[in-house]
Each structure stands twice: as structure tokens, then as C-alpha cells.
Amino acid sequence: MRMRRVLIAVAVTVTLGLASASPVLAAPDALFALMQRWENVEYRMQGDARLQAFESLSHEIDSLAQTHGSDSHVLTAKGVVLASYARAKGGLGALDLAKRARAALERAIEIDPAGESGAAYVTLGALYQHAPGWPIGFGDDEKAGQLLKKAVDIRPDGIDTNFYYAQYLEDQGEHAAARQYARLAVDGRPREGKASDEALRRQAEAWLVNHP
């Protein structure tokens, strides 16, 4: 049993906003360095080396979360790292990672209802969208839609928030609505230092051309 295209989108949903993090952010240098390594693993590594690197990163973020368990930045980062590791690992072996990612993201949202400017909601929505449903997993399309729409409501001009909600709507067969949000993604405002936003903008443009 595979995880229904587990977290296809998660590779580019890191929207932590570390450059504008609040003064109470715990260990910002350590977290920033860890997520820079995550980007390298996610975008540049392949095969067994990639899995081993994700495993190492998962241990590091677990350790940081144990020390800073009330920091929403750290918990959101933990959710992203574990979700990406789950996507790379695949199969039922990834389900435990996905559950741990869900727990971290849900706790992050409890602490920060804005969910890191929608970041936690995007990744959590992807988890619910692509995980297998009951009785194997926790996948829930309705829940996924609510979370992804919440991310759009929090950051309506986001390229990533609109792009992933558009993806979800297309998967649900709501083509007209999907095109609406894909256009919003194309017209969205990129975040400073997030090359992934421009990549998503190009994907949205290509999708609109191929789905008139």
C-alpha cells in the first residue's frame, strides 16, 4: 500500500519565514542551518544517500524539538522534515513518519493559530490529502481541504498557498475553482529568499496552459 502520492508537494512547502521570525524563536541559528541542509537534501540528493541524510535530519530536529518543545517555528520545521522524509521513504514504512509530522504540525498550530503564516496548514493539509485513509492511515480529503483553504485565508497572496489549494481542488474534480486559485498563484507575491515560489509560479502557469 502506498501513501497516495505521499506529500508530492511537501518538497516545496517550507514556508517557515525564518527571516522574519519573532524574537522568542529558540535557537534560530541552529534551526536555520538545519533547514538549509534540508533544502540541500530535498533538492540535490538522491537514492540511499538521500534517505540516510533525511534520517540524520530527523534525529536532529527531534533533538531540537525536545529542547524547544513550545516553539512553533521548531515544531513546524519538524513537521516539514518528517513529512519530506516520509515522501522519500514511501510505503507503509512512511506512515509512522507522517503521523509524527502531523502531531508536530498540530501542536505548532495550537501554539500559533496562524500556523507560521499558513505554513503549518499547507504541510498538514498535504499530509491529510495524500496519506491513506482509515483503517490504515489518517487520510481525509475533507480535512485536507479545510486546512489548505485555511492557509489561503491566512496568506491570500501566497504563491504556495494558492498553488496547493488549486492542486487539491483539481484532485476533487473542481476544475473551474482550481483554475481560479492557480491564477492567484501566478499573480501571487513571492517570499524573500524562497526560490521555490518562482518554481511554483512556473508550474501554475504551465498547468493553466495545459488545462484550459
TIDRENDO-346705 format. One record per atom (N, C-alpha, C): residue number from 1; x, y, z. Coordinates in pm, 1 decimal, padded with zeros to 6 digits. Layout:
! TIDRENDO-346705
SITE|NUM|X|Y|Z
...
! end
This chain:
! TIDRENDO-346705
SITE|1|00084.7|-00119.5|00000.0
SITE|1|00000.0|00000.0|00000.0
SITE|1|00087.6|00123.5|00000.0
SITE|2|00068.2|00210.6|-00096.5
SITE|2|00146.4|00332.4|-00099.9
SITE|2|00068.4|00444.3|-00033.1
SITE|3|00128.3|00554.2|-00012.6
SITE|3|00065.5|00662.8|00060.7
SITE|3|-00002.1|00764.1|-00031.0
SITE|4|-00071.1|00719.7|-00133.9
SITE|4|-00148.0|00806.3|-00223.2
SITE|4|-00069.3|00928.5|-00264.8
SITE|5|00043.5|00901.9|-00331.7
SITE|5|00130.0|01010.7|-00377.1
SITE|5|00177.4|01092.3|-00258.1
SITE|6|00223.8|01021.8|-00153.2
SITE|6|00252.7|01088.1|-00026.6
SITE|6|00333.6|01215.3|-00045.5
SITE|7|00275.1|01325.2|-00011.2
SITE|7|00346.5|01452.0|00000.9
SITE|7|00423.1|01492.2|-00124.3
SITE|8|00361.2|01475.6|-00238.9
SITE|8|00426.8|01519.1|-00361.7
SITE|8|00466.0|01666.7|-00350.2
SITE|9|00380.9|01741.4|-00285.7
SITE|9|00404.9|01885.1|-00281.9
SITE|9|00494.2|01929.8|-00168.3
SITE|10|00515.7|01847.1|-00070.7
SITE|10|00581.7|01893.1|00050.9
SITE|10|00722.9|01941.5|00027.1
SITE|11|00787.4|01892.1|-00079.3
SITE|11|00925.1|01934.8|-00104.0
SITE|11|00937.8|02085.2|-00116.1
SITE|12|00828.8|02153.2|-00155.7
SITE|12|00839.8|02297.3|-00172.0
SITE|12|00740.4|02371.7|-00084.2
SITE|13|00700.6|02315.3|00030.0
SITE|13|00606.0|02384.0|00116.0
SITE|13|00670.8|02439.4|00240.5
SITE|14|00802.0|02449.3|00241.9
SITE|14|00866.1|02506.0|00359.4
SITE|14|00844.6|02655.5|00358.6
SITE|15|00752.3|02702.9|00438.9
SITE|15|00717.6|02843.8|00443.5
SITE|15|00738.0|02895.2|00584.6
SITE|16|00853.8|02866.5|00642.8
SITE|16|00875.4|02895.3|00783.0
SITE|16|00894.3|03042.9|00811.8
SITE|17|00935.2|03120.7|00714.3
SITE|17|00952.0|03262.5|00736.9
SITE|17|01058.2|03293.8|00839.8
SITE|18|01169.8|03222.0|00836.7
SITE|18|01270.6|03239.0|00939.6
SITE|18|01330.3|03379.1|00939.3
SITE|19|01335.0|03443.4|00825.0
SITE|19|01394.2|03576.2|00820.4
SITE|19|01315.2|03676.3|00902.6
SITE|20|01185.1|03649.5|00921.9
SITE|20|01102.4|03740.6|00999.0
SITE|20|01056.0|03677.6|01128.5
SITE|21|01130.9|03580.0|01177.2
SITE|21|01092.0|03509.7|01298.4
SITE|21|01087.1|03604.7|01416.9
SITE|22|01002.9|03571.1|01514.3
SITE|22|00988.0|03656.5|01630.7
SITE|22|01110.4|03647.8|01720.2
SITE|23|01129.9|03746.4|01811.7
SITE|23|01246.6|03745.5|01897.4
SITE|23|01252.7|03626.0|01990.8
SITE|24|01137.2|03558.4|02013.4
SITE|24|01139.1|03447.0|02107.2
SITE|24|01178.2|03316.6|02040.2
SITE|25|01207.2|03319.7|01911.9
SITE|25|01246.4|03197.9|01841.6
SITE|25|01366.1|03132.9|01909.2
SITE|26|01349.7|03007.9|01947.1
SITE|26|01455.8|02935.6|02015.4
SITE|26|01560.0|02888.7|01915.4
SITE|27|01686.5|02906.8|01950.5
SITE|27|01798.3|02855.5|01871.3
SITE|27|01781.1|02885.2|01723.5
SITE|28|01763.6|03011.6|01683.5
SITE|28|01737.1|03041.7|01541.8
SITE|28|01849.9|02998.6|01449.9
SITE|29|01975.0|03015.0|01495.9
SITE|29|02087.5|02978.0|01410.2
SITE|29|02087.9|02828.5|01382.2
SITE|30|02063.8|02749.1|01485.2
SITE|30|02061.7|02603.9|01468.3
SITE|30|01949.1|02561.5|01375.3
SITE|31|01833.0|02621.9|01391.8
SITE|31|01718.3|02585.4|01308.5
SITE|31|01740.9|02628.4|01163.8
SITE|32|01791.4|02749.1|01145.0
SITE|32|01816.8|02797.1|01009.9
SITE|32|01917.9|02707.5|00938.7
SITE|33|02026.3|02670.2|01008.8
SITE|33|02127.5|02583.9|00948.4
SITE|33|02070.0|02447.5|00914.3
SITE|34|01985.5|02395.0|01003.5
SITE|34|01924.9|02264.0|00978.7
SITE|34|01836.6|02268.5|00854.5
SITE|35|01757.6|02373.9|00839.8
SITE|35|01668.8|02380.5|00724.9
SITE|35|01743.6|02410.3|00595.6
SITE|36|01856.8|02475.5|00604.9
SITE|36|01940.7|02488.7|00485.4
SITE|36|01989.7|02351.8|00439.9
SITE|37|02028.6|02267.9|00535.3
SITE|37|02070.9|02131.5|00499.6
SITE|37|01953.0|02052.7|00444.7
SITE|38|01835.1|02075.4|00500.9
SITE|38|01715.6|02008.3|00449.0
SITE|38|01695.1|02043.1|00301.4
SITE|39|01709.3|02170.2|00266.7
SITE|39|01691.9|02209.3|00127.1
SITE|39|01791.0|02137.6|00037.0
SITE|40|01914.6|02123.5|00082.7
SITE|40|02016.1|02054.2|00004.0
SITE|40|01977.7|01907.8|-00016.9
SITE|41|01931.5|01844.2|00089.8
SITE|41|01890.5|01703.4|00080.5
SITE|41|01769.1|01688.9|-00011.1
SITE|42|01672.7|01777.7|00008.0
SITE|42|01546.6|01767.6|-00066.3
SITE|42|01565.0|01789.7|-00215.5
SITE|43|01648.9|01885.2|-00251.4
SITE|43|01658.8|01924.9|-00391.7
SITE|43|01777.2|01865.7|-00466.0
SITE|44|01881.5|01822.8|-00395.4
SITE|44|02004.7|01785.5|-00464.9
SITE|44|02048.3|01640.3|-00445.9
SITE|45|01998.5|01575.0|-00343.4
SITE|45|02045.5|01438.6|-00316.8
SITE|45|01946.6|01335.5|-00369.2
SITE|46|01997.8|01213.6|-00391.7
SITE|46|01914.5|01105.9|-00444.3
SITE|46|01951.6|00973.9|-00377.3
SITE|47|01862.3|00876.2|-00395.1
SITE|47|01892.1|00738.8|-00355.4
SITE|47|01914.1|00718.8|-00206.6
SITE|48|01997.8|00621.1|-00175.3
SITE|48|02023.1|00584.1|-00036.4
SITE|48|02085.0|00698.0|00043.4
SITE|49|02171.1|00774.2|-00022.4
SITE|49|02234.5|00886.0|00047.7
SITE|49|02129.3|00986.7|00093.7
SITE|50|02028.3|01005.3|00012.5
SITE|50|01921.3|01098.8|00047.8
SITE|50|01842.3|01048.9|00168.1
SITE|51|01809.9|00920.7|00167.4
SITE|51|01736.9|00863.8|00280.2
SITE|51|01818.2|00871.3|00408.9
SITE|52|01947.0|00841.9|00399.1
SITE|52|02033.0|00848.6|00516.7
SITE|52|02041.3|00991.2|00569.0
SITE|53|02048.1|01087.6|00477.7
SITE|53|02054.4|01227.5|00519.1
SITE|53|01924.0|01270.4|00586.0
SITE|54|01811.5|01226.4|00531.4
SITE|54|01683.1|01257.4|00594.3
SITE|54|01674.3|01195.8|00733.8
SITE|55|01723.6|01075.0|00748.2
SITE|55|01721.3|01011.3|00879.5
SITE|55|01802.5|01093.0|00979.7
SITE|56|01919.8|01138.5|00937.2
SITE|56|02003.2|01220.6|01024.4
SITE|56|01932.8|01350.6|01060.9
SITE|57|01871.5|01415.2|00962.2
SITE|57|01799.1|01539.0|00989.2
SITE|57|01681.7|01515.6|01084.1
SITE|58|01615.6|01402.6|01069.8
SITE|58|01501.9|01375.0|01157.8
SITE|58|01546.6|01361.8|01302.9
SITE|59|01663.2|01302.4|01324.8
SITE|59|01716.0|01292.6|01461.1
SITE|59|01751.3|01431.0|01514.7
SITE|60|01809.0|01513.6|01429.8
SITE|60|01847.4|01648.4|01473.1
SITE|60|01725.6|01732.9|01509.2
SITE|61|01622.7|01727.7|01426.1
SITE|61|01505.5|01809.6|01455.3
SITE|61|01430.4|01754.5|01574.9
SITE|62|01432.5|01623.0|01594.7
SITE|62|01373.2|01564.7|01715.3
SITE|62|01442.9|01618.0|01839.7
SITE|63|01574.6|01622.7|01834.5
SITE|63|01651.5|01672.1|01948.0
SITE|63|01620.7|01818.5|01974.8
SITE|64|01611.9|01898.5|01869.8
SITE|64|01582.1|02039.6|01886.1
SITE|64|01441.6|02059.1|01942.0
SITE|65|01348.7|01976.9|01896.2
SITE|65|01210.6|01987.4|01944.1
SITE|65|01198.8|01945.0|02090.3
SITE|66|01281.4|01850.9|02132.9
SITE|66|01279.3|01811.7|02274.1
SITE|66|01323.6|01926.8|02363.0
SITE|67|01418.5|02004.4|02314.0
SITE|67|01470.2|02117.6|02390.7
SITE|67|01378.1|02238.1|02382.8
SITE|68|01313.6|02255.1|02268.0
SITE|68|01228.9|02372.2|02243.2
SITE|68|01089.3|02327.2|02202.2
SITE|69|01027.3|02247.6|02286.3
SITE|69|00900.1|02186.6|02251.5
SITE|69|00782.5|02281.3|02247.0
SITE|70|00801.0|02405.8|02288.3
SITE|70|00692.3|02503.2|02283.7
SITE|70|00715.3|02609.1|02177.5
SITE|71|00808.0|02586.4|02089.3
SITE|71|00840.7|02682.7|01983.9
SITE|71|00774.2|02639.8|01853.7
SITE|72|00680.8|02719.4|01805.4
SITE|72|00606.4|02681.3|01685.1
SITE|72|00695.0|02673.8|01562.2
SITE|73|00801.3|02755.9|01556.5
SITE|73|00893.8|02751.2|01443.5
SITE|73|00961.0|02613.9|01436.0
SITE|74|01009.6|02568.5|01550.9
SITE|74|01077.8|02439.1|01557.2
SITE|74|00981.1|02325.9|01523.3
SITE|75|00860.9|02333.4|01577.3
SITE|75|00763.3|02227.1|01553.3
SITE|75|00718.1|02223.7|01407.4
SITE|76|00702.1|02340.8|01346.1
SITE|76|00667.3|02342.9|01203.8
SITE|76|00780.1|02283.7|01120.6
SITE|77|00903.5|02320.2|01154.8
SITE|77|01018.3|02263.4|01084.2
SITE|77|01023.1|02111.9|01101.4
SITE|78|00992.6|02064.7|01221.6
SITE|78|00990.6|01920.0|01244.8
SITE|78|00887.5|01853.1|01154.9
SITE|79|00770.6|01913.6|01145.7
SITE|79|00667.8|01856.7|01059.6
SITE|79|00710.5|01850.4|00914.6
SITE|80|00775.8|01955.4|00867.0
SITE|80|00821.7|01959.0|00728.0
SITE|80|00929.3|01853.7|00703.0
SITE|81|01027.0|01845.1|00793.1
SITE|81|01135.9|01748.2|00776.0
SITE|81|01082.0|01605.8|00775.3
SITE|82|00995.7|01574.4|00871.5
SITE|82|00942.6|01438.0|00879.2
SITE|82|00850.3|01407.1|00760.9
SITE|83|00775.3|01506.1|00715.9
SITE|83|00688.3|01484.7|00600.3
SITE|83|00770.0|01456.7|00475.1
SITE|84|00878.9|01531.3|00457.5
SITE|84|00965.7|01508.1|00342.4
SITE|84|01033.4|01371.9|00349.7
SITE|85|01074.0|01333.8|00470.3
SITE|85|01133.9|01201.8|00490.3
SITE|85|01032.4|01093.0|00455.9
SITE|86|00909.0|01112.8|00496.7
SITE|86|00804.0|01016.1|00464.0
SITE|86|00785.9|01002.7|00313.9
SITE|87|00784.7|01116.3|00244.9
SITE|87|00768.9|01113.2|00099.2
SITE|87|00882.4|01036.9|00033.4
SITE|88|01005.2|01061.1|00081.8
SITE|88|01121.5|00994.7|00023.2
SITE|88|01122.0|00844.9|00053.1
SITE|89|01077.9|00809.4|00172.0
SITE|89|01080.7|00668.7|00213.3
SITE|89|00971.6|00588.4|00144.5
SITE|90|00850.4|00641.0|00144.4
SITE|90|00739.4|00576.1|00076.3
SITE|90|00690.9|00450.1|00145.0
SITE|91|00575.5|00400.4|00100.0
SITE|91|00520.6|00275.6|00152.2
SITE|91|00470.1|00287.8|00294.6
SITE|92|00430.6|00175.2|00352.2
SITE|92|00378.8|00176.3|00488.5
SITE|92|00483.4|00219.5|00589.0
SITE|93|00611.2|00200.6|00554.4
SITE|93|00717.3|00243.4|00644.3
SITE|93|00718.3|00393.2|00665.1
SITE|94|00652.5|00466.0|00575.9
SITE|94|00647.9|00611.3|00587.9
SITE|94|00532.3|00658.9|00673.6
SITE|95|00439.0|00571.3|00704.6
SITE|95|00318.3|00614.6|00773.7
SITE|95|00347.6|00665.7|00914.2
SITE|96|00438.4|00599.8|00984.9
SITE|96|00472.8|00646.7|01118.8
SITE|96|00535.2|00785.5|01113.4
SITE|97|00621.1|00808.7|01013.8
SITE|97|00679.9|00940.9|00996.6
SITE|97|00571.9|01045.1|00969.5
SITE|98|00475.7|01009.9|00885.8
SITE|98|00367.3|01102.8|00854.4
SITE|98|00284.7|01134.5|00978.7
SITE|99|00261.7|01034.6|01062.4
SITE|99|00186.4|01058.0|01185.9
SITE|99|00262.7|01149.0|01280.9
SITE|100|00393.1|01130.0|01288.7
SITE|100|00474.8|01216.6|01373.5
SITE|100|00478.1|01358.8|01319.8
SITE|101|00483.2|01370.7|01187.6
SITE|101|00478.0|01503.4|01126.3
SITE|101|00345.3|01570.9|01157.9
SITE|102|00237.0|01496.6|01147.6
SITE|102|00104.7|01552.1|01178.6
SITE|102|00099.3|01602.2|01321.9
SITE|103|00149.6|01522.4|01415.2
SITE|103|00145.9|01562.5|01555.8
SITE|103|00224.6|01691.5|01578.8
SITE|104|00340.4|01702.5|01516.3
SITE|104|00421.9|01822.8|01533.3
SITE|104|00351.3|01945.4|01475.9
SITE|105|00291.4|01931.4|01360.1
SITE|105|00224.3|02043.9|01296.3
SITE|105|00099.2|02085.3|01372.9
SITE|106|00024.8|01987.8|01422.5
SITE|106|-00093.9|02021.0|01500.0
SITE|106|-00056.8|02093.5|01628.7
SITE|107|00053.1|02050.9|01691.2
SITE|107|00099.5|02119.9|01811.0
SITE|107|00146.8|02261.1|01776.7
SITE|108|00213.3|02277.9|01663.8
SITE|108|00257.6|02410.7|01620.9
SITE|108|00138.8|02504.4|01604.0
SITE|109|00029.6|02453.0|01549.6
SITE|109|-00089.7|02534.4|01528.2
SITE|109|-00156.7|02568.0|01661.1
SITE|110|-00151.5|02475.7|01756.8
SITE|110|-00204.9|02506.1|01889.7
SITE|110|-00131.7|02625.0|01951.6
SITE|111|-00000.9|02628.6|01932.5
SITE|111|00080.5|02735.2|01989.7
SITE|111|00063.9|02864.6|01910.3
SITE|112|00060.6|02852.9|01778.4
SITE|112|00049.0|02968.1|01689.4
SITE|112|-00067.5|02943.6|01594.5
SITE|113|-00186.5|02995.2|01627.1
SITE|113|-00304.1|02968.3|01543.0
SITE|113|-00288.6|03011.2|01397.5
SITE|114|-00194.6|03102.9|01370.2
SITE|114|-00170.3|03142.2|01231.3
SITE|114|-00085.7|03039.4|01157.6
SITE|115|-00031.4|02943.3|01230.4
SITE|115|00041.8|02833.4|01166.6
SITE|115|00158.5|02878.7|01082.9
SITE|116|00244.4|02966.0|01140.6
SITE|116|00360.6|03015.5|01065.6
SITE|116|00317.9|03076.6|00931.8
SITE|117|00223.6|03170.1|00941.3
SITE|117|00171.8|03238.1|00821.4
SITE|117|00116.2|03138.4|00718.9
SITE|118|00054.0|03033.6|00770.2
SITE|118|-00009.0|02934.1|00683.9
SITE|118|00076.8|02814.3|00652.7
SITE|119|00206.6|02819.0|00688.0
SITE|119|00298.3|02711.3|00651.0
SITE|119|00255.8|02577.5|00709.4
SITE|120|00222.3|02578.6|00837.7
SITE|120|00184.6|02453.0|00902.3
SITE|120|00057.8|02395.8|00840.2
SITE|121|-00033.9|02483.9|00801.5
SITE|121|-00159.8|02437.5|00741.4
SITE|121|-00136.3|02375.3|00604.5
SITE|122|-00045.5|02433.6|00525.7
SITE|122|-00017.2|02378.0|00392.9
SITE|122|00037.6|02236.1|00405.8
SITE|123|00139.3|02218.9|00489.6
SITE|123|00201.6|02086.8|00501.9
SITE|123|00106.5|01987.3|00566.4
SITE|124|00032.0|02031.6|00667.5
SITE|124|-00064.3|01942.8|00731.7
SITE|124|-00175.3|01903.7|00634.5
SITE|125|-00220.9|01999.6|00554.4
SITE|125|-00321.7|01967.1|00453.8
SITE|125|-00272.3|01865.2|00354.2
SITE|126|-00145.3|01878.2|00312.6
SITE|126|-00087.5|01780.3|00220.3
SITE|126|-00081.8|01641.7|00283.3
SITE|127|-00050.7|01636.4|00411.6
SITE|127|-00048.4|01507.9|00481.1
SITE|127|-00185.9|01442.1|00477.2
SITE|128|-00287.8|01517.5|00512.2
SITE|128|-00423.9|01461.8|00512.4
SITE|128|-00469.8|01426.0|00370.9
SITE|129|-00426.5|01501.1|00272.3
SITE|129|-00468.7|01474.1|00134.7
SITE|129|-00406.8|01346.7|00079.4
SITE|130|-00280.6|01322.2|00110.6
SITE|130|-00208.3|01216.0|00042.1
SITE|130|-00184.2|01090.3|00125.3
SITE|131|-00211.5|01094.9|00254.3
SITE|131|-00197.6|00974.5|00336.0
SITE|131|-00314.4|00879.5|00308.1
SITE|132|-00295.3|00750.2|00326.8
SITE|132|-00407.8|00656.8|00311.0
SITE|132|-00512.1|00681.8|00418.6
SITE|133|-00634.7|00651.3|00387.3
SITE|133|-00742.6|00672.8|00483.1
SITE|133|-00757.6|00558.5|00581.2
SITE|134|-00858.4|00571.1|00665.7
SITE|134|-00890.5|00467.5|00763.9
SITE|134|-00924.2|00337.2|00691.0
SITE|135|-00883.4|00219.6|00744.0
SITE|135|-00825.0|00194.4|00875.9
SITE|135|-00671.6|00194.8|00876.9
SITE|136|-00610.2|00218.9|00762.3
SITE|136|-00464.0|00212.2|00757.2
SITE|136|-00401.2|00340.5|00808.9
SITE|137|-00452.7|00453.2|00761.0
SITE|137|-00392.5|00580.8|00796.1
SITE|137|-00496.0|00682.7|00836.7
SITE|138|-00459.0|00810.9|00825.4
SITE|138|-00545.7|00919.2|00871.1
SITE|138|-00591.4|01008.0|00756.7
SITE|139|-00566.1|00967.0|00633.3
SITE|139|-00602.7|01049.8|00519.0
SITE|139|-00749.3|01088.3|00520.9
SITE|140|-00776.3|01213.6|00485.3
SITE|140|-00913.3|01266.0|00491.2
SITE|140|-00921.2|01384.3|00395.5
SITE|141|-00986.2|01366.9|00281.4
SITE|141|-00992.0|01472.8|00180.6
SITE|141|-01064.3|01596.5|00231.1
SITE|142|-01170.7|01577.4|00307.5
SITE|142|-01244.8|01692.2|00359.3
SITE|142|-01157.9|01774.3|00454.6
SITE|143|-01089.4|01706.3|00544.3
SITE|143|-00999.2|01774.0|00637.6
SITE|143|-00887.0|01844.9|00562.2
SITE|144|-00833.5|01778.8|00460.2
SITE|144|-00728.1|01838.7|00379.6
SITE|144|-00775.1|01969.6|00317.6
SITE|145|-00894.7|01968.9|00262.8
SITE|145|-00947.8|02089.5|00200.4
SITE|145|-00963.5|02203.6|00299.8
SITE|146|-01009.9|02171.6|00419.4
SITE|146|-01026.9|02274.2|00522.2
SITE|146|-00892.5|02336.9|00559.5
SITE|147|-00790.9|02253.3|00574.4
SITE|147|-00659.2|02302.8|00613.9
SITE|147|-00595.2|02386.1|00503.2
SITE|148|-00604.1|02338.6|00380.5
SITE|148|-00544.5|02411.9|00269.4
SITE|148|-00616.8|02544.0|00244.2
SITE|149|-00747.9|02545.0|00261.2
SITE|149|-00822.6|02671.0|00247.8
SITE|149|-00786.7|02766.2|00360.7
SITE|150|-00762.9|02714.3|00479.4
SITE|150|-00721.3|02797.4|00592.0
SITE|150|-00589.1|02866.6|00560.5
SITE|151|-00497.8|02794.5|00497.7
SITE|151|-00369.7|02854.7|00459.7
SITE|151|-00391.3|02971.0|00363.4
SITE|152|-00482.7|02954.4|00267.7
SITE|152|-00513.7|03062.1|00173.3
SITE|152|-00574.4|03181.0|00246.6
SITE|153|-00663.2|03153.8|00341.3
SITE|153|-00726.9|03262.3|00416.1
SITE|153|-00623.7|03342.2|00495.0
SITE|154|-00523.7|03273.1|00548.8
SITE|154|-00419.5|03340.3|00626.2
SITE|154|-00327.8|03421.5|00537.0
SITE|155|-00291.8|03365.2|00421.9
SITE|155|-00198.4|03434.2|00330.2
SITE|155|-00256.5|03429.0|00189.5
SITE|156|-00356.6|03513.0|00161.2
SITE|156|-00428.4|03504.4|00033.1
SITE|156|-00344.8|03539.5|-00088.5
SITE|157|-00232.6|03609.7|-00068.9
SITE|157|-00148.3|03644.2|-00183.3
SITE|157|-00029.3|03550.4|-00197.6
SITE|158|-00031.7|03438.6|-00126.6
SITE|158|00079.0|03344.2|-00133.4
SITE|158|00077.3|03262.1|-00261.3
SITE|159|00192.5|03245.0|-00320.9
SITE|159|00203.1|03157.6|-00438.1
SITE|159|00180.3|03013.8|-00395.6
SITE|160|00246.6|02972.1|-00288.5
SITE|160|00237.4|02833.3|-00243.7
SITE|160|00099.0|02799.0|-00191.7
SITE|161|00040.4|02887.9|-00110.8
SITE|161|-00090.5|02857.5|-00053.6
SITE|161|-00195.6|02838.7|-00163.1
SITE|162|-00194.6|02927.8|-00262.2
SITE|162|-00292.5|02916.1|-00370.7
SITE|162|-00262.7|02797.5|-00462.3
SITE|163|-00134.7|02772.3|-00486.5
SITE|163|-00097.7|02661.8|-00575.1
SITE|163|-00145.8|02528.3|-00519.5
SITE|164|-00119.6|02502.9|-00391.6
SITE|164|-00155.3|02373.2|-00335.2
SITE|164|-00305.0|02357.8|-00314.4
SITE|165|-00372.8|02469.5|-00289.5
SITE|165|-00518.2|02460.0|-00282.8
SITE|165|-00575.6|02432.0|-00421.5
SITE|166|-00515.6|02492.0|-00524.0
SITE|166|-00558.4|02463.4|-00661.0
SITE|166|-00539.0|02315.9|-00694.4
SITE|167|-00423.8|02260.7|-00654.4
SITE|167|-00398.8|02118.1|-00676.3
SITE|167|-00505.8|02032.4|-00611.8
SITE|168|-00537.1|02067.5|-00488.6
SITE|168|-00639.1|01992.5|-00415.1
SITE|168|-00773.4|01999.5|-00487.3
SITE|169|-00812.9|02118.5|-00527.9
SITE|169|-00941.8|02133.9|-00595.6
SITE|169|-00946.8|02054.9|-00725.5
SITE|170|-00837.0|02053.9|-00798.7
SITE|170|-00833.6|01975.2|-00921.9
SITE|170|-00848.0|01826.5|-00891.6
SITE|171|-00781.7|01780.6|-00786.2
SITE|171|-00794.9|01639.9|-00746.5
SITE|171|-00938.3|01605.6|-00708.5
SITE|172|-01012.1|01705.7|-00659.9
SITE|172|-01152.0|01684.4|-00621.3
SITE|172|-01247.9|01702.4|-00739.3
SITE|173|-01193.3|01729.1|-00857.0
SITE|173|-01277.0|01744.8|-00975.1
SITE|173|-01338.0|01882.5|-00990.2
SITE|174|-01291.9|01980.1|-00911.9
SITE|174|-01345.7|02116.3|-00918.3
SITE|174|-01255.4|02200.9|-01009.0
SITE|175|-01268.2|02177.7|-01137.7
SITE|175|-01172.8|02234.1|-01233.2
SITE|175|-01179.4|02386.3|-01239.3
SITE|176|-01297.2|02442.8|-01242.0
SITE|176|-01309.7|02588.0|-01253.2
SITE|176|-01247.4|02657.0|-01131.7
SITE|177|-01276.9|02605.0|-01013.9
SITE|177|-01220.1|02663.0|-00892.6
SITE|177|-01068.7|02643.9|-00888.9
SITE|178|-01022.9|02530.8|-00938.3
SITE|178|-00879.2|02505.1|-00941.5
SITE|178|-00808.9|02608.4|-01029.5
SITE|179|-00868.3|02639.7|-01143.9
SITE|179|-00810.0|02740.9|-01231.7
SITE|179|-00807.0|02877.6|-01163.7
SITE|180|-00910.6|02909.5|-01088.7
SITE|180|-00915.7|03037.6|-01018.5
SITE|180|-00796.6|03051.2|-00923.1
SITE|181|-00770.9|02947.3|-00844.8
SITE|181|-00661.7|02955.7|-00747.7
SITE|181|-00525.3|02941.7|-00813.5
SITE|182|-00520.1|02870.2|-00925.1
SITE|182|-00393.7|02863.9|-00998.6
SITE|182|-00357.1|03001.5|-01052.9
SITE|183|-00456.6|03076.2|-01099.9
SITE|183|-00430.1|03212.7|-01146.6
SITE|183|-00383.0|03301.1|-01031.4
SITE|184|-00441.9|03283.2|-00913.2
SITE|184|-00397.1|03358.3|-00795.8
SITE|184|-00253.4|03323.2|-00760.5
SITE|185|-00216.6|03196.9|-00781.3
SITE|185|-00078.0|03156.7|-00756.6
SITE|185|00016.0|03227.1|-00854.1
SITE|186|-00023.1|03233.9|-00980.5
SITE|186|00059.0|03301.7|-01080.8
SITE|186|00078.1|03449.2|-01045.1
SITE|187|-00027.6|03510.8|-00992.8
SITE|187|-00023.3|03653.2|-00960.0
SITE|187|00024.3|03678.9|-00817.0
SITE|188|00059.1|03573.0|-00745.2
SITE|188|00093.3|03586.2|-00604.7
SITE|188|00224.8|03657.3|-00578.5
SITE|189|00246.8|03687.0|-00450.6
SITE|189|00366.5|03760.2|-00410.2
SITE|189|00471.2|03662.2|-00359.1
SITE|190|00587.8|03654.9|-00422.0
SITE|190|00692.2|03562.5|-00375.2
SITE|190|00750.4|03609.6|-00242.7
SITE|191|00790.3|03512.7|-00161.7
SITE|191|00854.8|03543.0|-00034.5
SITE|191|01004.3|03559.8|-00055.0
SITE|192|01060.8|03648.3|00019.4
SITE|192|01203.1|03674.1|00008.3
SITE|192|01282.9|03547.6|00039.9
SITE|193|01377.0|03516.0|-00048.9
SITE|193|01465.2|03402.1|-00025.6
SITE|193|01403.6|03266.8|-00054.2
SITE|194|01284.2|03263.0|-00114.6
SITE|194|01217.1|03137.0|-00143.0
SITE|194|01212.2|03112.3|-00293.7
SITE|195|01318.9|03049.2|-00345.4
SITE|195|01322.9|03017.7|-00488.1
SITE|195|01209.7|02924.1|-00527.1
SITE|196|01161.0|02846.9|-00430.4
SITE|196|01052.1|02753.4|-00458.8
SITE|196|00926.3|02825.6|-00506.2
SITE|197|00905.8|02949.7|-00461.4
SITE|197|00786.5|03021.4|-00504.7
SITE|197|00786.6|03045.2|-00655.4
SITE|198|00900.5|03082.7|-00710.5
SITE|198|00906.3|03104.2|-00854.8
SITE|198|00888.0|02973.2|-00930.6
SITE|199|00939.0|02864.8|-00874.5
SITE|199|00917.8|02734.0|-00937.2
SITE|199|00769.8|02698.7|-00937.7
SITE|200|00702.0|02728.0|-00828.2
SITE|200|00558.2|02701.0|-00821.3
SITE|200|00480.8|02791.4|-00917.1
SITE|201|00524.6|02916.9|-00928.8
SITE|201|00458.4|03007.2|-01022.8
SITE|201|00466.6|02951.3|-01165.2
SITE|202|00583.5|02902.0|-01201.4
SITE|202|00600.3|02845.3|-01336.1
SITE|202|00514.2|02720.3|-01353.4
SITE|203|00505.7|02639.2|-01249.5
SITE|203|00420.3|02520.0|-01257.9
SITE|203|00274.7|02560.0|-01274.7
SITE|204|00232.8|02663.3|-01201.4
SITE|204|00094.2|02708.8|-01213.8
SITE|204|00066.7|02762.3|-01353.9
SITE|205|00161.0|02837.6|-01410.2
SITE|205|00145.1|02889.2|-01546.0
SITE|205|00133.2|02775.1|-01646.5
SITE|206|00220.0|02674.0|-01631.9
SITE|206|00215.9|02559.2|-01723.2
SITE|206|00085.5|02482.2|-01708.0
SITE|207|00039.8|02469.0|-01584.4
SITE|207|-00085.1|02395.6|-01559.7
SITE|207|-00202.8|02468.0|-01625.0
SITE|208|-00207.0|02598.8|-01615.6
SITE|208|-00315.7|02674.9|-01676.1
SITE|208|-00316.0|02660.9|-01828.1
SITE|209|-00196.7|02657.1|-01887.6
SITE|209|-00187.9|02639.9|-02032.9
SITE|209|-00241.0|02502.7|-02073.9
SITE|210|-00208.6|02401.7|-01995.9
SITE|210|-00247.0|02263.3|-02029.1
SITE|210|-00385.5|02224.8|-01982.5
SITE|211|-00450.5|02312.2|-01904.3
SITE|211|-00585.1|02282.9|-01854.6
SITE|211|-00675.5|02403.2|-01881.6
SITE|212|-00705.9|02427.7|-02008.4
SITE|212|-00788.4|02545.9|-02043.8
SITE|212|-00932.0|02531.9|-01991.4
! end
